[in-house]
Amino acid sequence: MMNRSDLIKVLAARFPALMAKDTEVSVKELLDGISQSLARGHRIEIRGFGSFSSIDRPARTSRNPKTGETVFVAPKRVPYFKAGKEMRERIDQSVRSEQVKLAA
């Protein structure tokens, strides 16, 4: 698993010309920009990586699993990510290469 601080460390190590603080600010601004655009209802597409959008979930009735009581769930907008073709192929290729190593 990789979190924000891990991503900053990896990028800082990969680009030693950048100060760690500059890398941190860059990652923060990128993620904030994506969040703000999604909040405004925009779609973000990063070629080779994927696209971010938000989808509307309608109101529904559900059940509290602990009590069995019927509960009303209000409509909401939630973020959605769809991996791009290049990303899916890269992941599939890494899974296949690991399977080949295990089979050998």
Beta strands, then each sheet from edge to edge (+ up, - down):
strand 1: 44-46
strand 2: 50-57
strand 3: 60-63
strand 4: 70-73
strand 5: 76-83
sheet 1: 1+ 2- 5+
sheet 2: 3+ 4-
end
